[in-house]
Amino acid sequence: MVTHIIAIRKFLKDHPKIEEQHLTTSEINSMFIKPETKGIGYPFITQYINQCDALTGKPLVQPATVFISHAWRYSFYDVVVEVMEQHACEHPDAYFWFDLFTNDQNALASNDFDWFQTTFTQGVREIGQVLLVVSSWNDHIPIQRAWCLYEIFTVLEDPKIA
């Protein structure tokens, strides 16, 4: 299950503090995602299943076409959403696998590295396209993060992934 840019816009509309306060993905997780999904045992995106955009009729949740690789220290709105918006302008049928929404954030700590490695590798291979979010030429946060480097390595190792 993944989200269309329209679902990201709906999330931002329902949580206006995110844009106003320039919150990071990590802050959004602790302030909104975890509290809103605590105890349900499902990822945040499940609440958008079977919903469609009123204007376009597009489902908010469909199989992924793009995996988003990003650092959680980036401003969610100013960096991550902006990149997804730009990509969606060029690819209006893109559906994003975005870990904040598609993983159960309350249960992740109980998974070991093998689970992450297997789930991630299989998921990225099935999706076939990765969009790496890098904000600054001077401070490449993803290049400094072990997990982001692992994501990049996985993409480079598999010639079928774009």
C-alpha positions in Angstrom: 0.0 0.0 0.0 1.3 3.4 -0.9 0.1 6.9 -1.2 -0.6 9.3 -4.0 0.5 12.9 -3.7 -3.2 13.7 -3.1 -3.1 11.7 0.1 0.0 13.7 1.2 -1.9 16.9 0.5 -4.8 15.6 2.6 -2.5 14.8 5.5 -1.0 18.3 5.4 -4.4 19.9 5.3 -5.5 17.8 8.3 -2.2 18.8 10.1 -1.6 22.5 9.3 1.2 22.8 12.0 3.5 20.8 9.8 3.8 23.4 7.1 3.8 26.4 9.5 6.5 25.0 11.8 8.8 23.4 9.2 8.7 20.1 11.1 11.1 17.3 10.2 9.9 13.8 9.2 11.1 12.6 12.6 9.1 15.2 14.4 6.0 14.4 12.4 6.4 10.8 13.3 6.6 11.5 17.1 4.0 14.3 17.1 1.4 12.9 14.8 1.9 9.4 13.2 2.8 7.4 16.3 0.1 8.9 18.5 -2.6 8.6 15.8 -1.8 5.0 15.1 -0.9 3.8 18.6 -2.5 0.5 19.4 -4.1 -0.1 16.0 -1.4 -2.3 14.6 -1.5 -0.8 11.2 0.4 1.8 9.2 -1.0 5.4 9.0 -1.9 5.0 5.3 -4.5 2.3 6.0 -7.0 5.1 7.0 -6.9 6.3 3.4 -7.7 2.9 1.8 -10.8 2.9 -0.3 -10.8 6.7 -0.4 -10.6 8.7 -3.7 -9.9 12.2 -4.6 -13.1 14.2 -5.1 -11.8 16.1 -8.1 -9.9 13.4 -10.0 -11.5 10.2 -8.8 -8.0 8.8 -8.2 -7.6 6.3 -5.3 -5.4 7.7 -2.5 -3.8 4.3 -2.0 -2.5 1.9 -4.7 0.6 -0.3 -5.4 3.8 1.7 -5.3 5.5 3.0 -8.4 8.2 5.1 -6.7 10.2 4.4 -3.5 11.2 7.5 -1.6 14.6 7.5 0.0 15.2 10.4 2.3 16.7 11.5 5.6 14.2 12.0 8.5 16.1 15.2 9.6 14.9 17.0 6.5 12.0 19.4 6.7 9.0 17.2 5.7 7.2 19.9 3.9 10.1 22.0 2.5 12.1 19.1 1.2 10.3 15.7 1.1 6.9 16.9 0.0 8.4 19.4 -2.5 10.3 16.6 -4.2 7.2 14.4 -4.3 5.2 17.3 -5.7 7.7 17.9 -8.4 7.9 14.2 -9.3 4.0 14.0 -9.4 3.9 17.0 -11.8 6.0 15.0 -14.3 4.4 11.6 -13.4 0.8 12.2 -12.3 0.1 8.5 -11.8 3.0 8.1 -9.4 2.2 6.4 -6.1 4.9 6.8 -3.4 6.2 4.2 -1.0 7.0 6.5 1.8 8.1 4.8 5.0 6.5 7.3 7.4 3.1 6.4 6.1 3.5 2.8 4.9 5.3 1.2 7.9 3.6 0.7 11.3 5.8 3.2 13.1 4.8 1.9 16.5 5.9 -1.7 15.7 9.2 -1.0 13.8 11.5 -1.2 16.9 10.5 -4.9 17.3 11.9 -5.9 13.9 15.5 -7.0 13.5 17.9 -6.0 10.7 17.1 -9.2 8.7 13.4 -8.2 8.5 14.3 -4.7 7.3 16.9 -5.9 4.8 14.6 -8.5 3.3 11.4 -6.4 3.3 13.2 -3.4 1.9 15.1 -5.3 -0.8 12.0 -7.1 -2.0 9.9 -4.0 -1.9 12.3 -1.9 -3.9 12.8 -4.6 -6.5 9.0 -4.9 -6.9 8.6 -1.1 -7.2 11.5 -0.7 -9.5 12.1 3.0 -9.1 13.8 5.0 -6.3 13.6 8.7 -5.8 16.5 9.9 -3.6 15.8 13.1 -1.8 18.8 15.3 -1.3 18.4 18.9 -0.2 21.7 20.7 -0.1 24.8 20.5 -2.2 26.8 21.3 1.0 25.2 19.0 3.5 24.2 15.6 2.0 22.4 14.1 5.0 21.5 10.8 3.2 25.1 10.2 2.4 25.9 10.5 6.1 23.2 8.0 7.2 23.9 4.3 7.2 20.4 3.2 6.2 20.2 5.7 3.3 23.6 4.4 2.1 22.1 0.9 2.3 19.1 2.0 0.2 21.5 3.6 -2.4 23.7 0.4 -2.4 20.6 -1.8 -3.0 19.6 0.3 -6.0 23.0 0.3 -7.5 23.4 -3.4 -7.0 20.2 -4.3 -9.0 20.3 -3.1 -12.6 16.5 -3.5 -12.9 15.9 -0.6 -10.5 15.9 2.9 -12.0 
